[in-house]
Amino acid sequence: MPTDPASALPQAAARFADATRAAMPVARELFETIGAATGDGVGMAREPYSENEQKASDLLEAKARELCLELSTDAFGNLYMTLPGADRSAPGWITGSHIDSVPSGGNFDGLAGVVAGLTAVAALRAAGIVPATDITVMGVRAEEASAWYAGAHGGHIGSRSALGILPPAELDSAINTRSGRPLRAHMADAGFSPERVALGHGTLDLSRYRGWLELHIEQGPVLERLGLPVGVVTAIRGSARARSCRCTGAYTHSGAVPHEYRSDAVLATVELVHLIEQEATRVRASGGDLTCTVGKLFTDAELHSITKVPGQVDFCLEYRSQERSVLDHMADFARGQATRIAAERRVAFELGSFSPQDPATMDPGFRAALNQGAAALGIPAMDIPSGAGHDAQDFVHAGLPAAMIFVRNANGSHNAKEAMDYADFERGTRLLAWMMAQ
Amino acid sequence: MPTDPASALPQAAARFADATRAAMPVARELFETIGAATGDGVGMAREPYSENEQKASDLLEAKARELCLELSTDAFGNLYMTLPGADRSAPGWITGSHIDSVPSGGNFDGLAGVVAGLTAVAALRAAGIVPATDITVMGVRAEEASAWYAGAHGGHIGSRSALGILPPAELDSAINTRSGRPLRAHMADAGFSPERVALGHGTLDLSRYRGWLELHIEQGPVLERLGLPVGVVTAIRGSARARSCRCTGAYTHSGAVPHEYRSDAVLATVELVHLIEQEATRVRASGGDLTCTVGKLFTDAELHSITKVPGQVDFCLEYRSQERSVLDHMADFARGQATRIAAERRVAFELGSFSPQDPATMDPGFRAALNQGAAALGIPAMDIPSGAGHDAQDFVHAGLPAAMIFVRNANGSHNAKEAMDYADFERGTRLLAWMMAQ
């Protein structure tokens, strides 16, 4: 484990480095036992409210018991493991991430945050450091529900249930793609209480917490490309998604019909997408945060032909940004250009709604503290946005300040090839322990 | 039939108008009897070498017999119906078009050219006009073979067989999509001689002809939009077709991966198509003849997602032009831009071959004569390119000068809604008769 030599660091920093390194066997054991117990042959398969998710939760709980933490679960299966702080009446930290995974997923997406919480707590306890306030490690259920449930729902079931911000209708509109049964049935089968969702106030009393801290592997390549082990998340990007856009033109003979009489759906859509990309580039060049993706774009396989002017194109459009104003601007831009192009090119565009989801800005004070901590601990770090969604956004939307630590990871996430180095995990966990000790 | 009043025209023109109008019952009867005998419930179904194609040929032959024309057929089923001219030893005109249709096609695409030839001949005979040279009306087989036969072949079987320019391999590589059997078997079943194709010299002695004249409905909307009954074809556009282009990028997370690390196959393809369209517009603005069509363009339905950067796009690209140099320029342009974009955007393009097909330029002398004739006969006409292929191109490629007359037609072709007005047909036929009388 070739990390920063403790001897080169100031004494306080060295103490945290020694402590987390000493606690790393806790992490290794958890990753290994949970990974071995919850695979599907290709990767991990910790389906929400499944036996595998329960096995993972049980192994975490057993380790917490070994560490003499205070244990509880809530009506939705979320697991809470608390290390008492010096002032038990003061609001404490709540840290963690989700236990579940996508099908054939990696072992680290989600689980790393729960294991980091337990490892940090183990490190503090072993080093005899009593944190200023309580530290609760939360193992969240069903964050990856979107990978297992079709129908209308927003994923992140465990955290939104606990926070009282899950619309009850989602329990019935989220349909398991394998069983065909609603989320409500699976949650009840697993022994939990979907009917509690209807009460609307959740199970977490936010006044008892200072903030949510979440360690997670980076799901993109930025830290790896830049050679940095740790990122301090600036915000979780919000999104604006037009899921079912259509351009309707007219099928005609590709040789016999001059361009001025055509209604070419491909050329019209190509102009729109090209202009959107140029505008997105302009927004980024002037300092805006934005990704812009047309993940699907297709002519009609039944009707298209090399010798026909294409009469229809279906496509989707996704923007992500840390700034709601950027999302709104880009949605307006697409609508405006579509209207102009439709008139000029004799086609019709239906873009539908952009279903905006607000960004979740990380707490500036927490971010500053994490950057100071990284510097003090000798851990190279950078600010980084989160393009993917996380439980942290639900805490922010529910009103609790939050921060996230990203750990370098190769090969992306949501696949069995996730590759997080334990040395990087130790660095991220050390920063988390340092933050929660304050 | 509200055509140009004969009284307003010079005497010679009036004579042609009276003669073709008087012969129009021949046209009406042929369209009606052949249409009634060869439908498929939706439209026409005169499949090459089928019973329906034979029925149509038989009805044409019967009418030619009534008109006392000299009759013959060749080894490939093509029908020849000759009106003797004043100088029987001089090379004569050969006129006509194809008898067959696409499935559920219209009654006029092809047939109108054969009927126009017979009507023109009937008009000359009835008016007592003896043409300078022989006029042979040809009913061509199997021009629409591409609509009925898959596999490697170039369509236009009847004309290319007769001209000796059909590669024998096509008889076996063209496979009937309904029977699964090769063209050779269907041609033989119909009583004709596929083995004659291998001789390579065809059945037509081109030294016996002055040129090929073909009347055909316009398959685009130009004459209709511009309010003109007749067009004089400048050239049959050649084509350059890249049938199976692919852009390969890399699938990644649409939120977590910054644009500078993406290999986005949609945005790369969009840039390429947009630049090709701009270049095509520039070529047309500077006087070049060009259509440019991307009839198919699609991400992979198995792998694409609104939250994934798209890793693959398949598309096709078709250029058509009266000028081979324009086709070559546009193919080069696409290759050059694809290479540049691939490097800049971290993707790979495979465009494949553009399989160029040469344009067929109509004879300048014939075109000038037709324009003079239209003016003399009081028929509003314009020069027009042919975007679709016709038997005329095969005569040109075999070395015989050719010309084409387009007749105004609504609703395009290759569908049951073709809509040619008999008054327009009479005008086109009058021009044809005038030309062949010279």
Interface residues (C-beta under 8 A of the other chain):
Chain A: E218 Q219 G220 P221 V222 R225 R237 S239 R241 R243 T252 H253 S254 G255 A256 V257 P258 H259 Y261 D264 V266 L267 V270 E271 V273 H274 E277 A280 T281 R284 T291 C292 T293 V294 G295 K296 L297 F298 T299 A301 H304 S305 I306 T307 K308 V309 P310 V313 C316 E318 R320 S386 G387 A388 G389 G412 S413 H414
Chain B: E218 Q219 G220 P221 V222 R225 R237 S239 R241 R243 T252 H253 S254 G255 A256 V257 P258 H259 Y261 D264 V266 L267 V270 E271 V273 H274 E277 A280 T281 R284 T291 C292 T293 V294 G295 K296 L297 F298 T299 A301 H304 S305 I306 T307 K308 V309 P310 V313 C316 E318 R320 S386 G387 A388 G389 G412 S413 H414
